[in-house]
Amino acid sequence: MTADADLGGRPRRAAKAWSGRLAADSNPTLEGYTSSLEWDRQLAGQDIHGSLAHANALHRAGLIDDATKEALLRGLAQVAAELNDDSFDYLASDEDIHMAVERRLTELVGEPGARLHTGRSRNDQVALDLRLWTRTACLRLAEGVIDLQEVLLSRARQERRTLLPGYTHLQRAQPVTLGHHLLAYLEMLSRDADRLSDCHRRADSSPLGAGALAGTTLGIDRRGPAEELGFSAVSGNSMDAVSDRDFAAELTFCCALLAVHLSRLAEDLIIWNTREFSFVTLPDSWATGSSLMPQKKNPDILELVRGRASVPLASLVGLLALLKGLPLSYNRDLQEDKRHLFSAVEVTRASMGALVGLLGEIQFSRRRMASAASDPELLATDLAEQLVAAGVPFRQAHEKVGAAVRRAEELNLRLDRLVREQWREIGLPIDPEESGLFDPRRSLARREQPGAPGPRATASALRRAATLIRRRRGWIAGESKGLPPTPSSLR
């Protein structure tokens, strides 16, 4: 006999929550198709936590006595222990984690277990669990963002003076520094962290007590369990409370855009890792080889970060498509929300973790970057601005410099040599040698506006980034207090 069978070898089955209305047993195909246990097992911790708060609310409302409350708390603790050590027996008839927990609770404590669902529907129960999960997911994702920011900040400090060409259209454009380039990704991630904070705030209202869609006549105080669960408010409309998945869509969007940023960073590193660029070298422990070509050293991990960005993007489209045609209030379609949300969060966190490890060890070729940044054409804009400073209208200055670039190409000369020989004809007010016009470091020193790549501006950006990271760490620590235990899927 297995744990999932009775003495006659037949599968163990629990009575359905609607067995009073429907007399026939559910068809096995229906049971398999409608089950959501594959996905909502991840909500087990949240379901226990919400049930504990609901039991306390029932007791405060006088709907259960002291003995019943203690039996429920004791039984829920036992169920939680079984879930944590993987000894919990799921039955074929367990539709979802909510029914599985209630069924096992009733097996353990008997009649008191049948009282726990008083004044509660699975509609507000799953909405509660998913909001609790989402709040924790926002914090764990924000932690991952900050971990990645800290690695980028560390490498940006190390490379704040490393010359690098900035690119537009994947063509050399103007000189910057590697530190400035890395700080650009840190800025993107700061916006991601802000979005996660916003999403966490919008998930911060409890739907518990909304019932199936119209609350309950039993006079249960909604604010007590909301405070116990760490919510700052209760939902304002019972129909919206059970059908709202905006918070799930918003978190999925946060993951999608974050994954796009991770993919862009991966793409930069993939390009820089080519022999044509040779700006970076992957440590052997972070590279893979070819099954056929012995010479290959491939950036597979970066390509997978880029490729797996498709998962949260697809999840976002899938979730929005799921929601777009639903009438109020609850519909069973909403069972499918978790596969989209959970997949998006899981993949995004994994990709951040991969980049944190790789960026801590990747090697940058300062010599190759500086050589590429020494191309005098990268300072063509500086040359035009020198003419502007001498009183030449910008469009005329742009035309003069463009003609000089074309002339240098025709003569097979470097632009700096042509300008040194013909600076008076071009209309420069001062010898380019004296002004250091074609020195990329002196060019950077002239770019000290906020957000620019100059040395002082970069130092200021580094300090600002460190301050933002510290503040965000403090926010996460504060919001993590009093939350349910982190589910295994988010550890």
C-alpha positions in Angstrom: 0.0 0.0 0.0 1.3 3.4 -0.8 0.7 6.6 1.2 -1.7 7.6 -1.6 -3.9 4.5 -1.5 -6.3 2.9 1.0 -6.2 -0.8 2.3 -7.9 -2.0 -0.9 -5.2 -0.4 -3.1 -7.6 2.3 -4.3 -6.3 5.9 -4.4 -7.1 7.8 -1.2 -9.5 10.6 -1.9 -10.9 13.5 0.1 -14.4 14.8 -0.2 -14.7 17.9 -2.4 -15.5 21.2 -1.0 -18.7 21.3 -3.1 -19.7 17.6 -2.4 -23.0 18.7 -0.9 -24.1 20.2 -4.3 -22.6 17.6 -6.7 -23.2 14.0 -5.7 -21.0 12.2 -8.3 -17.3 11.8 -7.9 -15.2 14.0 -10.1 -14.0 12.5 -13.3 -10.2 11.7 -13.1 -9.6 13.7 -16.3 -11.3 16.7 -14.8 -9.3 16.3 -11.6 -6.0 16.2 -13.5 -6.9 19.1 -15.8 -8.1 21.4 -13.1 -5.4 20.7 -10.5 -3.0 23.6 -9.8 -0.8 21.8 -7.3 2.1 21.8 -9.8 2.4 25.5 -9.3 0.7 26.6 -6.1 2.7 24.3 -3.9 5.0 27.3 -3.8 2.2 29.1 -1.8 2.2 26.5 1.1 4.0 28.8 3.6 1.7 31.7 2.7 -1.4 29.5 3.0 -0.4 28.4 6.5 0.4 31.9 7.6 -2.9 33.2 6.3 -4.8 30.4 7.9 -3.2 31.1 11.3 -4.3 34.8 11.0 -7.8 33.7 9.9 -8.1 31.3 12.9 -7.2 34.1 15.2 -9.8 36.4 13.6 -12.5 33.7 14.0 -11.6 33.4 17.7 -11.8 37.2 18.2 -15.2 37.3 16.5 -16.5 34.6 18.9 -17.0 32.1 16.0 -14.7 29.4 17.6 -13.8 28.8 21.2 -10.4 28.6 22.9 -10.1 24.8 22.4 -10.9 25.0 18.7 -8.5 27.8 18.2 -5.7 25.9 19.9 -6.5 22.7 18.0 -6.3 24.7 14.7 -3.0 26.4 15.6 -1.5 23.1 16.7 -2.7 21.3 13.6 -1.5 24.0 11.3 1.9 23.9 12.9 2.1 20.1 12.2 1.0 20.6 8.6 3.7 23.3 8.2 6.3 20.9 9.7 5.3 18.2 7.2 5.5 20.6 4.3 8.9 21.8 5.4 10.4 18.3 5.7 8.7 17.0 2.5 6.8 14.4 4.4 3.4 15.9 3.5 1.2 13.4 1.5 -0.6 14.9 -1.4 -3.6 13.1 -2.7 -4.9 12.8 -6.3 -8.1 14.6 -5.1 -6.1 17.6 -3.8 -7.1 20.3 -6.2 -4.7 22.9 -4.9 -2.5 23.7 -1.9 -5.4 25.3 -0.1 -7.6 22.1 -0.2 -4.5 20.0 0.6 -3.7 21.9 3.7 -7.4 21.9 4.9 -7.7 18.2 4.2 -4.6 17.3 6.1 -5.5 19.7 9.0 -8.9 18.0 9.4 -7.2 14.6 9.4 -5.0 15.8 12.2 -7.5 17.6 14.4 -10.9 16.4 13.3 -14.0 18.6 13.6 -12.1 21.8 14.4 -10.5 21.6 10.9 -13.9 21.9 9.3 -14.4 25.2 11.0 -11.4 27.0 9.6 -13.0 27.9 6.3 -15.8 29.8 8.1 -16.2 33.3 6.5 -13.5 32.5 3.9 -13.5 31.5 0.3 -10.7 30.1 -1.8 -11.1 33.2 -3.8 -9.9 35.6 -1.1 -7.6 32.8 0.2 -5.6 32.5 -3.0 -5.6 36.2 -3.5 -4.1 36.6 -0.1 -1.5 33.9 -0.6 -0.4 35.4 -3.9 -0.1 38.9 -2.5 2.0 37.6 0.4 4.2 35.7 -2.1 4.4 38.8 -4.3 5.6 41.0 -1.5 8.3 38.6 -0.6 9.3 38.2 -4.3 9.6 41.9 -4.7 12.1 42.0 -1.8 14.1 39.0 -2.9 14.3 40.4 -6.5 15.4 43.8 -5.1 18.1 42.0 -3.1 19.3 40.4 -6.4 19.3 43.8 -8.1 21.4 45.3 -5.3 23.8 42.3 -5.3 24.3 43.0 -9.0 24.6 46.8 -8.4 27.3 46.2 -5.8 29.4 44.1 -8.2 29.0 46.7 -10.9 29.9 49.5 -8.4 33.0 47.6 -7.3 34.2 47.1 -10.9 33.3 50.7 -11.9 35.5 52.0 -9.1 38.3 49.8 -10.3 37.8 50.9 -13.9 36.9 54.6 -13.4 40.0 55.7 -15.3 40.0 52.9 -18.0 39.5 54.5 -21.4 36.8 52.9 -23.6 35.1 53.9 -26.8 31.4 54.7 -26.3 29.4 53.3 -29.2 26.3 54.3 -31.1 25.0 52.0 -33.9 27.8 49.7 -32.7 30.3 52.1 -34.2 32.9 54.0 -32.2 31.4 57.4 -31.2 33.2 59.2 -28.4 35.7 58.4 -25.6 34.3 57.4 -22.2 35.5 55.2 -19.4 34.7 51.6 -18.6 33.6 52.9 -15.2 31.1 55.2 -16.8 29.8 52.4 -19.0 29.2 50.1 -16.1 27.5 52.9 -14.1 25.0 53.1 -17.0 23.8 49.6 -16.1 23.7 50.5 -12.4 21.3 53.4 -13.3 19.1 50.9 -15.2 19.1 48.6 -12.2 18.2 51.5 -9.9 15.0 52.1 -11.8 14.3 48.4 -11.6 14.7 48.6 -7.8 12.3 51.6 -7.7 9.7 49.6 -9.7 10.0 46.7 -7.4 9.5 49.0 -4.4 6.4 50.4 -6.1 5.0 47.0 -6.9 5.6 45.9 -3.2 3.6 49.0 -2.1 0.7 48.2 -4.4 0.5 44.6 -3.2 0.3 45.9 0.4 -3.5 45.5 1.0 -5.2 42.4 2.3 -8.0 40.8 0.4 -8.9 38.4 3.3 -12.5 38.8 4.3 -13.7 39.6 0.8 -15.1 36.0 0.7 -16.1 34.7 -2.7 -16.9 38.2 -3.9 -19.3 39.8 -1.3 -17.7 39.5 2.1 -19.4 37.6 4.9 -22.4 38.2 7.3 -20.4 36.8 10.2 -18.9 40.1 11.4 -15.2 39.1 11.1 -12.9 42.1 11.6 -10.7 42.3 8.4 -8.2 44.7 9.9 -6.9 42.3 12.6 -5.6 39.6 10.3 -4.3 42.3 7.9 -2.2 43.8 10.6 -1.1 40.3 11.8 0.1 39.5 8.2 2.0 42.8 7.9 -0.4 44.6 5.5 -1.0 48.3 6.0 -4.5 48.3 4.6 -7.4 46.1 3.5 -8.8 46.0 0.0 -11.5 48.6 -0.7 -13.9 46.5 -2.8 -14.6 42.9 -2.3 -15.2 42.1 -6.0 -12.0 43.7 -7.0 -10.1 42.0 -4.1 -10.8 38.5 -5.4 -10.3 39.3 -9.1 -7.4 41.8 -9.0 -4.1 40.5 -10.4 -2.6 43.9 -11.2 0.1 43.3 -8.7 1.0 40.0 -10.4 1.1 41.6 -13.8 3.1 44.5 -12.4 5.7 42.2 -10.9 5.9 40.2 -14.1 6.5 43.5 -16.0 9.2 44.4 -13.5 10.9 41.0 -14.2 10.5 41.5 -18.0 12.1 44.9 -18.1 14.8 43.8 -15.6 15.5 40.8 -17.8 15.8 43.1 -20.8 18.5 45.1 -18.9 20.3 41.9 -18.0 20.2 40.8 -21.6 21.7 44.1 -22.8 24.5 43.8 -20.3 25.1 40.2 -21.5 25.1 41.3 -25.1 27.8 44.0 -24.4 30.0 41.3 -22.8 29.3 38.8 -25.6 30.5 41.4 -28.2 33.4 42.4 -26.1 34.5 38.8 -25.7 34.9 38.3 -29.4 38.4 38.2 -30.9 37.4 41.3 -33.0 37.0 43.3 -29.8 39.0 41.3 -27.2 37.9 43.8 -24.5 37.1 41.0 -22.0 38.3 37.6 -21.1 36.1 35.1 -19.4 37.6 33.0 -16.7 37.8 29.3 -17.7 35.4 28.5 -14.8 32.7 30.7 -16.4 33.2 29.6 -20.0 32.3 26.5 -22.0 33.9 24.8 -25.0 32.8 23.2 -28.2 32.1 19.5 -28.7 33.8 19.7 -32.2 36.1 22.7 -32.3 39.0 22.4 -29.8 39.9 26.0 -29.9 36.6 27.4 -28.8 35.9 29.2 -25.5 32.3 30.2 -25.5 30.3 32.7 -23.4 27.3 30.3 -23.0 26.2 31.7 -19.7 25.9 35.2 -21.2 24.0 33.8 -24.2 21.6 32.1 -21.8 21.0 35.3 -19.8 20.2 36.9 -23.2 18.0 34.0 -24.3 16.2 33.5 -21.0 15.0 37.1 -21.0 12.4 35.7 -23.4 10.7 33.9 -20.4 9.5 36.9 -18.4 8.7 38.7 -21.7 6.5 35.7 -22.7 5.1 35.5 -19.1 4.0 39.1 -19.2 2.2 38.7 -22.5 0.6 35.5 -21.3 -0.6 37.0 -18.0 -2.1 40.1 -19.7 -3.8 37.9 -22.3 -5.2 35.8 -19.4 -6.7 38.9 -17.7 -7.9 40.9 -20.7 -11.3 39.3 -21.1 -12.4 38.4 -17.6 -15.7 39.7 -16.3 -16.0 40.4 -12.6 -15.4 38.9 -10.3 -13.4 35.6 -9.8 -13.0 33.2 -12.8 -11.1 29.9 -12.8 -8.9 31.3 -15.5 -7.0 33.1 -12.7 -5.6 29.7 -11.6 -3.2 30.1 -14.5 -1.7 33.4 -13.2 0.9 31.5 -11.1 2.7 29.7 -13.9 3.4 33.1 -15.6 4.4 35.0 -12.4 6.5 32.2 -10.8 8.4 31.5 -14.0 9.2 35.1 -14.6 10.5 35.6 -11.1 12.5 32.3 -11.0 14.3 33.0 -14.3 15.0 36.6 -13.6 16.5 35.8 -10.2 18.7 33.1 -11.6 20.0 35.3 -14.4 20.9 38.0 -11.9 22.8 35.4 -9.8 24.7 34.3 -12.9 25.8 37.8 -13.7 26.8 38.6 -10.2 29.2 35.6 -10.2 30.6 36.3 -13.6 31.1 40.0 -13.2 33.1 39.5 -10.0 35.7 37.5 -12.0 35.7 38.7 -15.6 38.9 40.3 -16.8 38.9 43.6 -18.7 41.6 44.4 -21.2 42.6 47.9 -20.4 45.2 48.0 -23.1 42.8 47.0 -25.8 40.1 49.4 -24.7 42.5 52.3 -24.4 43.9 51.5 -27.9 40.4 51.6 -29.4 39.6 54.8 -27.5 42.7 56.5 -29.0 41.1 56.7 -32.4 41.2 60.4 -33.2 37.9 60.3 -35.0 36.3 59.8 -31.6 37.2 63.5 -30.9 35.6 64.9 -34.0 32.7 66.3 -31.9 35.3 68.0 -29.7 36.8 69.5 -32.8 33.4 70.9 -33.9 32.8 72.3 -30.4 36.2 74.1 -30.5 35.0 75.8 -33.7 31.7 76.7 -31.9 33.7 78.2 -29.1 35.5 80.3 -31.7 32.1 81.7 -32.9 31.3 79.3 -35.8 27.6 78.2 -35.9 27.3 74.6 -35.0 25.9 73.4 -38.4 28.8 75.0 -40.2 31.3 73.6 -37.7 29.7 70.1 -38.2 30.1 70.5 -42.0 33.8 71.6 -41.7 34.7 68.7 -39.5 32.8 66.2 -41.6 34.8 67.5 -44.6 38.0 67.1 -42.7 37.2 63.5 -41.8 36.4 62.8 -45.4 39.7 64.5 -46.5 41.7 62.5 -44.0 40.2 59.2 -45.3 41.0 60.2 -49.0 44.6 60.9 -48.0 44.9 57.9 -45.8 45.8 60.1 -42.9 44.7 60.0 -39.3 42.4 62.9 -38.5 44.6 64.3 -35.8 47.6 64.5 -38.2 45.5 66.3 -40.9 44.1 68.8 -38.3 47.6 69.5 -36.9 48.8 70.3 -40.4 45.8 72.4 -41.4 44.3 73.8 -38.2 44.4 77.4 -39.4 42.6 76.5 -42.7 39.9 74.6 -40.8 39.4 77.7 -38.6 40.6 76.5 -35.2 41.4 79.3 -32.8 44.4 77.5 -31.3 46.9 74.8 -32.2 45.4 71.4 -31.3 48.8 70.4 -29.8 48.6 73.2 -27.2 44.9 72.6 -26.4 45.3 68.8 -26.1 42.4 68.5 -28.5 43.1 64.9 -29.4 44.0 63.7 -26.0 41.0 61.5 -24.8 41.8 62.1 -21.1 41.8 65.8 -21.5 38.6 65.5 -23.5 37.0 63.6 -20.5 38.3 66.3 -18.2 36.3 68.8 -20.1 33.1 66.8 -19.5 32.2 67.4 -15.9 28.4 68.0 -16.1 26.3 65.8 -13.8 26.0 62.4 -15.5 29.0 63.0 -17.8 32.1 60.8 -17.9 34.5 63.3 -16.5 36.6 62.2 -13.5 34.9 64.4 -10.9 31.4 63.6 -12.3 32.3 59.9 -12.2 33.4 60.2 -8.6 30.2 61.9 -7.7 28.2 59.1 -9.5 30.1 56.4 -7.6 29.3 58.1 -4.3 25.6 58.5 -5.2 25.3 54.9 -6.2 26.8 53.7 -3.0 24.3 55.8 -1.0 21.4 54.5 -3.0 22.5 50.9 -2.4 22.7 51.4 1.3 19.3 53.0 1.5 17.8 50.2 -0.5 19.4 47.6 1.7 17.8 49.3 4.7 14.4 49.4 3.0 14.5 45.6 2.3 15.5 44.9 5.9 12.7 47.0 7.3 10.0 45.5 5.0 11.2 41.9 5.6 10.3 42.1 9.3 7.1 40.3 10.1 6.7 38.7 6.7 5.9 34.9 6.4 8.9 32.6 6.1 10.5 33.0 2.7 9.2 30.2 0.4 11.8 27.7 -0.9 11.2 29.0 -4.4 12.6 32.4 -3.4 15.5 31.3 -1.2 
